[in-house]
Amino acid sequence: MVLVVGVAGSGKSTVGRLLAERLGWAYRDADEFHSPAGRAKMAAGHALTDSDRRPWLAAIGEWMDGAMAARRQAVVTCSALKRAYRDELLAGRPGVLLVYLHGSPDLLRSRLAGRHGHFFPAGLLESQLAVLEEPTPDEHPLVVEVDQPPEAVVAAVLSLMDREAASGRGAPGPDAERGGHAVPRDGPSGSPGPTGEPWRLVHGEQSAVVVQLGGALRAYDVAGRPLLDGFSAGSSVTGGRGQLLVPWPNRVGDGRYDFGGRSLQLPLTEVDKNNAIHGLLRWTLWKLLARTDDAVLLGTTLCPQPGYPFLLDVRAEYRLGPDGLSTVVHATNTGTEPAPYGVGQHPYLTVGTGLVDGVVLTVPARYLLRTDDRGLPVGREPVDGTPYDFRAGRPIGDLRLDTAFTGLDRGPDGRAVVRLAHPSEPRGVDVLLGEGTRYVQVYTGDTLPDPGQRRRGVAVEAMSCPPDAFRSGTDLTVLEPGASHVLRWGLSPWGYA
């Protein structure tokens, strides 16, 4: 059973009905349980008191008990403004999933101003906001932002429900035990800083921070040890740290490519080498679509623009679980013509060695791409007999790496594993290269502008295509209208218990 809560104007009824339809479940709106006296009181512009709500909540709970006794799945919508109201509906009813629809006051006011024929007058919204007690992390709500179409809200709820089911955790009520940590829903208060809002995820001894700017992964720690050489709160992103690379990873030489019978020119963002680098969404503020204590779903629209006249809907999900951090980047062509597409991500990893020279690196790749002085591929060759053969695992030493590898050897689960291990302690991190990952770029940061950041972390970049794929066409994805692409990668720490 799902209990959808939120103030007036959050779209509870619409979302609840659509969600029930998608699931094939029964649906009840808590408004149906108000007494005639309660309806009349609200219609007259008077807020209900706790004593007014007590029989109303009891009636809702009685219906929920009947549905559960009959083993009938259902979606129930209710304002449930206070923690006490939610406790009354959830206590003794384990397995009820709490979904909180969150919207800004201005958005809610504008929606109610345009609503007609409902017994709840728009003027009562202020009284609801005044008494609202937003669900706290110990209630384990699935929080979904409502500044998007109802169908998108429902899709976000279903995605979070799928993840909850896959984790085996379900969503017990407040009287049941469930793992997790209290984390702020929207990060710290005050100014969001140069990278926008931060969202902290926690699972057991793991914590991660994702930021609004570029949907970037800022930090990932296990048992208090950082596994990312990321960037601090209040700092700008440099060197591509943790950034999502959409709609191409790495470089496009001269920024010029031919596609669909047209010659297209991208802005040159690596000016000294006359390249367009790392896509078009690194400096975009992504939107929070949904989150739990250990997961966040972000989205943005890549609009047609000079050099890339195509329309994409892009979403990124970060999730912490027992095995580490998983990332899924999903892009859909929502335009009317085919679109060229590639994707990657740019985290810098550390195992606590100071410099990368001592890191024991394993890359299960049979081929490397040779590049020119602009970082553009000029050929592919086997790693056998070269300094770049890391299949057996060995220290990086003083080798300078800015190298794309392919021909990845994969395990039975379909994933290739790049391993970084500490040279003298039994710990490290595995980079899991899953669906959509055909290449991996390994970069030791020797050319970073700030000398203090060079060789401090190893960038291991999951990529769907090689550098310069827009020009060469090698392993370039062409998204037909309505088609989607998925890239999956993750981090699995070991030896940190």
C-alpha positions in Angstrom: 0.0 0.0 0.0 1.2 3.5 -0.8 0.2 6.6 1.2 0.8 9.8 -0.8 0.9 13.0 1.3 1.3 16.7 0.7 -0.4 20.0 1.1 -3.2 21.3 -1.1 -2.1 22.0 -4.6 0.7 19.4 -4.6 -1.3 17.2 -7.0 -2.1 14.4 -4.5 -5.3 13.3 -6.1 -4.1 13.5 -9.7 -0.8 11.7 -8.9 -2.6 9.1 -6.7 -5.1 8.2 -9.4 -2.4 7.9 -12.1 -0.2 5.9 -9.8 -3.0 3.5 -9.0 -3.9 3.1 -12.7 -0.3 2.4 -13.5 -0.1 -0.2 -10.7 -3.6 -1.7 -11.3 -4.4 -1.0 -7.6 -7.4 0.5 -5.8 -7.5 4.2 -5.1 -9.0 6.3 -2.3 -8.8 10.0 -1.7 -8.9 11.0 2.0 -11.2 13.9 1.0 -13.9 11.2 0.6 -13.7 10.5 4.4 -14.5 14.0 5.6 -17.8 14.5 7.3 -20.3 16.9 5.9 -19.6 19.2 8.9 -15.9 19.1 8.1 -16.5 19.9 4.4 -18.8 22.8 5.3 -16.2 24.2 7.7 -13.4 24.2 5.2 -15.7 25.6 2.5 -16.5 28.5 4.8 -12.7 29.2 5.0 -12.0 27.7 8.4 -9.2 25.3 9.0 -9.9 22.0 10.7 -8.6 21.5 14.3 -7.0 18.4 15.6 -10.3 17.3 17.1 -12.0 17.8 13.8 -9.4 15.6 12.1 -9.4 12.7 14.7 -12.5 10.9 13.4 -11.4 11.6 9.8 -8.0 9.9 10.3 -9.7 7.1 12.1 -12.0 6.5 9.2 -9.1 6.5 6.7 -7.2 4.0 8.9 -10.2 1.8 9.2 -10.4 1.6 5.4 -6.7 0.9 5.1 -7.0 -2.0 7.6 -9.9 -3.4 5.6 -7.9 -3.3 2.4 -4.8 -4.9 4.0 -7.0 -7.6 5.6 -8.4 -8.4 2.2 -4.8 -8.4 0.7 -5.9 -5.6 -1.6 -3.2 -3.3 -2.8 -4.2 0.4 -2.8 -3.0 4.0 -3.2 -4.4 6.4 -0.6 -3.9 10.2 -0.7 -4.1 12.4 2.3 -2.7 15.8 3.4 -1.3 14.3 6.7 0.2 17.6 7.5 1.6 16.7 10.9 3.9 13.9 12.1 1.2 12.8 14.5 -1.3 12.4 11.7 1.1 10.3 9.7 2.0 8.2 12.7 -1.7 7.5 13.2 -2.0 6.3 9.6 1.2 4.3 9.6 1.5 2.8 13.1 0.6 -0.8 13.2 0.5 -1.0 9.4 4.0 -2.2 8.3 4.6 -2.3 4.6 2.9 1.0 3.8 5.1 3.2 1.6 5.1 6.9 2.4 5.4 9.2 -0.6 5.8 13.0 0.0 4.9 15.4 -2.8 7.0 18.5 -2.3 6.4 21.9 -4.0 7.4 25.5 -3.4 4.7 27.7 -1.8 4.6 29.9 -4.9 4.0 26.9 -7.1 1.2 25.6 -4.8 -0.4 29.1 -4.6 -0.5 29.4 -8.4 -2.0 25.9 -8.8 -4.8 26.6 -6.3 -5.5 30.0 -7.8 -6.5 28.2 -11.0 -8.6 25.5 -9.3 -12.3 25.9 -9.4 -15.2 23.9 -8.0 -13.3 22.3 -5.1 -14.6 22.6 -1.5 -11.1 23.5 -0.3 -10.6 27.3 -0.8 -7.2 28.6 -2.0 -7.0 30.8 1.1 -6.6 27.9 3.4 -3.3 26.9 1.9 -1.5 29.4 4.2 -3.0 27.7 7.2 -1.7 24.3 5.9 1.7 25.7 5.3 1.8 27.1 8.8 1.1 23.8 10.5 3.0 21.6 8.0 5.6 19.3 9.5 7.5 17.9 6.5 8.3 14.2 6.8 11.7 13.6 8.4 14.3 11.0 7.4 13.3 8.6 10.2 9.9 8.3 8.5 11.8 7.1 5.3 9.6 9.0 2.8 10.1 8.9 -0.9 10.4 12.6 -1.7 9.3 13.7 -5.2 9.3 17.3 -6.5 6.0 18.3 -8.1 7.3 21.1 -10.4 7.0 18.7 -13.4 4.0 17.1 -15.2 2.0 14.5 -13.2 3.1 11.7 -15.5 6.8 12.6 -14.7 6.0 12.7 -11.0 4.4 9.2 -11.2 7.4 7.9 -13.2 9.7 9.2 -10.4 7.6 7.5 -7.7 7.6 4.2 -9.6 11.3 4.4 -10.1 11.9 4.9 -6.4 9.4 2.1 -5.6 11.3 -0.3 -7.9 14.6 0.6 -6.1 13.0 0.1 -2.7 11.7 -3.3 -3.8 15.1 -4.3 -5.3 16.8 -3.4 -2.1 14.5 -5.7 -0.1 13.8 -2.9 2.4 10.2 -2.2 1.6 8.8 0.8 3.5 7.7 -0.1 7.1 5.7 2.3 9.2 7.1 4.1 12.2 6.7 1.1 14.6 8.9 -1.1 12.5 12.7 -1.2 12.4 14.5 -0.1 9.2 18.1 0.8 8.5 19.2 4.2 7.4 20.5 7.5 8.7 18.9 10.9 9.2 20.0 13.2 6.4 18.7 16.6 5.3 16.3 16.6 2.4 17.8 19.6 0.6 21.2 19.9 2.1 22.3 22.7 4.3 20.3 25.9 4.7 21.4 29.2 3.3 23.0 30.0 0.0 23.5 26.9 -2.2 27.0 28.1 -3.2 28.8 27.9 -6.6 27.7 24.4 -7.4 24.0 24.8 -6.5 22.2 22.7 -4.0 24.0 19.7 -2.5 22.3 16.4 -1.7 23.9 14.0 0.8 23.2 10.3 0.6 24.0 7.9 3.4 23.9 4.1 3.7 25.7 2.4 6.6 29.3 3.6 6.7 29.0 5.2 3.2 28.2 8.8 2.4 28.1 10.6 -0.9 27.3 14.2 -2.0 25.8 15.0 -5.4 25.5 18.7 -6.5 23.0 20.5 -8.6 25.6 22.0 -11.0 26.1 19.4 -13.8 24.6 16.7 -11.6 28.2 16.1 -10.5 29.4 13.6 -7.8 31.3 15.8 -5.3 32.3 13.3 -2.6 32.2 9.6 -1.7 33.4 8.4 1.7 33.5 5.0 3.3 34.1 4.6 7.1 35.4 8.2 7.1 37.9 7.6 4.3 37.5 9.6 1.1 37.5 7.5 -2.1 37.1 10.6 -4.4 39.5 13.4 -4.9 36.5 15.7 -5.4 35.9 19.2 -4.4 34.8 20.8 -1.2 31.6 22.7 -0.3 31.9 26.3 -1.5 34.5 25.4 -4.2 34.0 25.5 -7.9 34.5 22.4 -10.1 37.8 22.1 -11.7 39.3 19.5 -14.0 35.9 18.0 -14.7 35.8 16.4 -11.2 32.8 14.1 -10.9 31.0 15.7 -13.8 28.5 14.1 -16.2 29.7 14.3 -19.8 26.6 14.6 -22.1 26.1 14.3 -25.1 29.7 13.3 -25.7 32.6 12.4 -23.5 36.1 13.6 -24.1 36.8 15.6 -27.2 35.5 16.6 -30.6 38.3 17.9 -32.7 37.8 21.4 -34.0 34.3 21.1 -32.6 33.1 20.4 -36.1 31.3 17.3 -37.3 28.9 16.1 -40.0 25.6 14.5 -39.1 22.3 14.0 -41.0 23.6 15.8 -44.1 24.7 18.9 -42.1 28.0 20.3 -41.0 27.7 21.4 -37.4 30.0 23.6 -35.3 30.2 23.2 -31.5 31.6 25.9 -29.2 35.3 25.4 -28.6 35.7 24.7 -24.9 39.3 23.5 -24.9 40.6 26.5 -26.7 44.3 25.8 -26.5 43.8 22.6 -28.4 40.9 23.8 -30.6 38.6 21.1 -29.3 35.0 20.9 -27.9 35.4 18.9 -24.7 33.1 16.9 -22.3 29.7 17.8 -23.6 27.1 20.5 -23.0 25.6 19.8 -19.5 28.6 20.4 -17.2 27.5 23.9 -16.2 23.7 23.3 -16.2 21.7 23.3 -13.0 20.0 19.9 -12.8 16.6 19.5 -11.2 15.9 17.3 -8.2 13.2 14.8 -9.3 13.1 12.4 -6.4 15.2 11.3 -3.4 15.4 8.9 -0.5 18.0 8.8 2.3 20.4 6.8 0.1 19.4 7.8 -3.5 18.8 10.8 -5.6 17.2 11.2 -9.1 18.1 14.3 -11.1 17.0 15.4 -14.5 17.5 18.1 -17.1 16.6 18.9 -20.7 19.3 19.4 -23.3 17.7 21.9 -25.6 18.6 22.5 -29.3 21.5 24.9 -29.5 24.3 25.9 -31.9 26.3 22.8 -32.9 23.8 20.4 -31.4 20.2 21.1 -32.7 18.7 18.1 -30.9 16.3 17.7 -28.0 17.2 15.2 -25.2 15.7 14.4 -21.8 18.5 13.3 -19.5 18.3 11.7 -16.0 20.9 10.6 -13.6 20.4 8.4 -10.5 22.9 7.9 -7.8 22.2 5.2 -5.2 24.2 3.8 -2.2 23.7 0.2 -1.4 25.5 -2.7 0.4 27.9 -3.1 -2.5 28.8 0.6 -2.9 27.7 3.5 -5.2 25.7 2.8 -8.4 25.1 5.4 -11.1 22.7 5.2 -14.0 22.5 7.9 -16.7 19.5 7.7 -19.0 18.9 9.8 -22.1 15.9 9.9 -24.4 15.6 11.6 -27.7 12.4 13.7 -27.3 12.9 15.5 -30.6 11.7 14.7 -34.1 15.0 13.7 -35.7 17.8 11.3 -35.0 20.5 12.6 -32.6 24.2 11.7 -32.2 24.9 10.7 -28.6 27.7 9.7 -26.2 28.0 9.8 -22.5 30.6 9.5 -19.7 31.5 10.6 -16.2 34.7 12.0 -14.8 35.4 11.0 -11.1 38.9 11.2 -9.7 39.6 8.3 -7.3 42.0 7.9 -4.4 43.0 5.1 -2.1 44.8 7.3 0.3 48.3 7.2 -1.2 48.9 11.0 -1.5 50.1 10.8 -5.1 49.0 8.2 -7.6 52.4 6.7 -8.2 52.0 3.9 -5.6 48.4 3.0 -6.6 48.2 -0.6 -7.9 46.1 -0.3 -11.0 44.2 -3.0 -12.9 42.6 -2.3 -16.2 41.1 -5.3 -18.0 41.5 -3.9 -21.5 43.1 -5.5 -24.6 43.5 -2.3 -26.6 44.4 1.3 -26.1 43.9 4.3 -28.4 47.0 6.2 -29.5 46.4 10.0 -29.6 48.0 13.1 -31.0 49.1 16.1 -29.0 45.5 17.4 -29.1 44.2 14.2 -27.3 42.5 12.9 -30.5 42.8 9.2 -31.5 45.1 8.3 -34.4 44.8 4.6 -34.0 44.1 1.5 -31.9 46.7 -1.1 -30.9 47.0 -4.0 -28.5 48.3 -3.2 -25.0 50.6 -6.3 -25.2 54.2 -5.3 -24.7 53.4 -1.6 -24.0 53.7 0.3 -20.7 49.9 0.6 -20.8 49.2 -3.1 -20.1 47.6 -3.1 -16.7 45.7 -6.4 -17.1 47.7 -8.1 -14.3 47.7 -5.1 -12.0 50.8 -3.1 -11.1 51.8 0.2 -9.6 51.3 3.3 -11.8 54.8 4.6 -11.0 55.8 7.7 -12.9 53.8 6.8 -16.0 51.6 9.6 -17.3 48.2 8.4 -18.3 45.6 10.2 -20.4 44.6 7.0 -22.2 41.4 5.5 -23.6 41.1 1.7 -23.3 38.7 -0.6 -25.0 38.3 -4.4 -25.6 37.2 -4.7 -22.0 37.1 -8.2 -20.5 33.9 -8.7 -18.6 32.7 -11.0 -15.9 29.6 -13.3 -15.9 27.5 -10.3 -14.8 28.5 -8.4 -17.9 30.7 -5.8 -16.1 34.3 -5.0 -16.5 36.2 -4.1 -13.3 39.0 -1.4 -13.1 40.7 -1.8 -9.7 42.7 0.7 -7.7 44.4 -0.9 -4.7 46.6 0.5 -1.9 50.2 -0.7 -2.3 50.7 -1.9 1.3 47.2 -2.1 2.9 44.4 -4.6 1.9 41.9 -2.0 0.7 40.9 -0.3 -2.5 38.0 0.5 -4.8 36.6 -1.3 -7.9 35.1 0.8 -10.7 32.3 -1.3 -12.2 31.7 -0.7 -15.9 28.3 -2.0 -16.8 25.7 -1.5 -19.5 26.5 1.1 -22.2 30.2 1.3 -21.2 32.5 0.4 -24.1 35.5 2.5 -23.2 37.3 3.7 -20.2 39.6 6.7 -20.0 42.3 6.7 -17.3 43.9 10.0 -16.5 46.6 10.8 -13.9 46.0 14.5 -13.9 49.5 15.5 -15.1 48.1 18.4 -17.2 45.7 20.0 -14.7 46.2 23.7 -14.5 46.7 23.7 -10.7 50.1 21.9 -10.0 48.8 21.0 -6.5 46.1 18.8 -8.0 48.3 16.9 -10.4 48.7 13.2 -9.8 46.6 13.4 -6.7 43.8 11.2 -8.0 43.2 8.8 -10.9 40.3 9.8 -13.1 38.6 6.6 -14.3 36.0 7.7 -16.8 33.3 5.3 -18.0 32.5 6.2 -21.6 30.0 4.9 -24.2 32.2 5.9 -27.1 35.8 6.9 -27.7 37.2 10.5 -28.0 36.2 12.3 -31.2 33.4 9.9 -31.9 31.2 12.7 -33.3 33.7 13.0 -36.2 34.8 9.4 -36.6 31.5 7.7 -36.0 33.2 5.0 -34.0 30.8 3.4 -31.6 28.7 6.6 -31.7 25.1 6.0 -30.6 22.4 7.4 -32.9 19.2 8.0 -30.9 16.1 7.8 -33.1 13.1 9.9 -31.9 11.8 8.3 -28.8 14.8 6.0 -28.3 16.9 5.9 -25.1 20.4 5.0 -24.0 21.5 3.8 -20.6 25.0 4.0 -19.1 25.6 2.1 -15.8 28.7 2.3 -13.7 29.6 2.2 -10.0 32.1 2.1 -7.3 32.6 -0.9 -5.0 35.0 -0.3 -2.1 36.7 -3.2 -0.3 38.8 -3.5 2.8 37.2 -0.6 4.6 35.2 -2.5 7.2 
